[in-house]
Amino acid sequence: MTDIKNYQMLIDGKWSDASGNAAFDSFNPATQQVWARIPEATEKDVDRAVRAAHAAFVSGPWATMTPTERGKILRKLGDLLAEKSEDLGRTETIDSGKLFKETRWQAKYISEFFHFFAGCADKVRGETLPIDKPDLFVFTNREPLGVVASVVPWNSQLFLVAVKIGPALAAGNTVVLKASEHASAAMLEFGELIEEAGFPPGVVNIVTGHGDPCGKALSSHPLVSRISFTGGPNAARQILHNSAENFAEVSLELGGKSPFIVFDDASLDSAVNASIAGIFGASGQSCVAGSRLYLHENIADEFLERMTAQAKKIIIGDPLAEDTQMGPLCTQGQVDHITNQIAIAQSEGGKVLCGGKKPEGMNGLFFEPTIIDCPSQSMTIVDTELFGPVLCALRFKTEEEVIELANDTKHGLAAGIFTRDAARSMRMSKAVRAGIVWVNTYRVVSPIAEFGGVKGSGYGRESGFQAMYDYTRPKTVWFNTSDTPIANPFVMR
């Protein structure tokens, strides 16, 4: 791939370079070759984008559209996304290293999220209040917040764009999207669909750049009313610090180290396959990766034998090839971090059952599917998010013990529970502290279901109808229905 593609940002309905024409390279993780140039937004560019979004919110066609009209545009966007899923998926694969068959399917399925929120647009309503005072009629309306700053990582960018801007736009807000500096191209190409769908200029703006100055300028801008952030905890702390400048509402989704619990009555075939998908799908680069495997001692050896045999057969290679089952990692930093953590795990008594290194004879940022038998919950790797294809396997004896082990973490995004005991599955789903619990399945999403975490995995929810209320606020309206003059305010009765 010798041709380098030059991208532009979408600001106020126009495609533009960064001020000063600053740009940075984007690398194909499978080849480590530069394939695209991405604009490096300055504070001036971010300010221009936010002000365009604010102007579109307070005046112009978007500000006067009915919710039903907004819904029609969102539905058109969903239709276009399904039509262009092949092209968008290919671009995302080249830019991030995710499997083409996954990015292509995901782009098409994500259209359902826009269709869902299109249908939600005219379903948000207020309420009348049975007020405790005579001759007063009181009701609430729900109104959009204003400019929403959506900060999206590279690993599932189109999905996260959908769950962030879908409800934000359906509710009548305007948006400034910040793409990850590690893989921005697919989001910029998605911007072309924004234009084609018929959104007025300034309603959706897309900027690219690094956390400083681009992310910092966006999250601290005085015209931003809400920040929706998905990423790492260090960046989230900076986001919270920046939001002190504008008092913007904030929601955070910060990843996890999710427990995957298998009892001795579970279907081993189902649990093994789900665990393979949960940790090696997307090369482990998923915030809900089931990276802590807890096995009942009665089935632990058999389970690990089966899973290790399957992991060794996983086909690693070109993510654009249809027969590839696992592609590269996105960045060199991930490879270095994982390599270092595996070395620490081995020094602490961990046994590498398979993988643990880069595949021999392969260029690119590839890493073998790795399973580590961990003798202790206290090992560093057990509660360190690696964002790669590395599984920590531990054993337990009782239900009470595994609940304690599963909750012994700073994270709390997702959990998986495999058992045929219905009563136990109900007890476990209640006892495990996580925002999402999958029972006898894993890594499933829907526009109808809320998504988010607890503890160090953040707060706030995305997707589902409740998201519509998160992007609005109630306004209370009081009507005096009496013709009697208001009494003297200084005479108390």
Buried (B, 14 or more C-beta within 10 A) or exposed (E): EEEEBEBBBBBBBEBBBBBEEEBBEBBBBBBEBBBBBBBBBBBEBBBBBBBBBBBBBEEBEBBEBEBEBBBBBBBBBBBBBBBBBEBBBBBBBBBBBBBBBBBBEBBBBBBBBBBBBBBBBBEBEBEEBEEEEEEEEBBBBBBBBBBBBBBBBBBBBBBBBBBBBBBBBBBBBBBBBBBBBBBBBBBBBBBBBBBEBEBBBBBBBBBBBBBEBBBBBBBBBEBBBBBBBBBEBEBBEBBBEBBEEBEBBBBBBBBBBBBBBBBBEBBBEBBBBBBBBBBBBBBBBBBBBBBBBBBBEEBBEEBBEBBBEBBEEBEBBBBBBEEBBBBBBBBEEBBEBBBEBBEEBBEBEBEBBBBBEBBEEBEBBBBBBBBBBBEEBEBEBBBBBBBBBBBBBBBBEEBEEBBEBBBEBEBBBBBBBBBEEEEBBEBBBEBBBBBBBBBBEBBEBEBEEBBBBBBBBBBBBBBBBEBBBBBBBEEEEEEEEEEEEEEEEEEEE
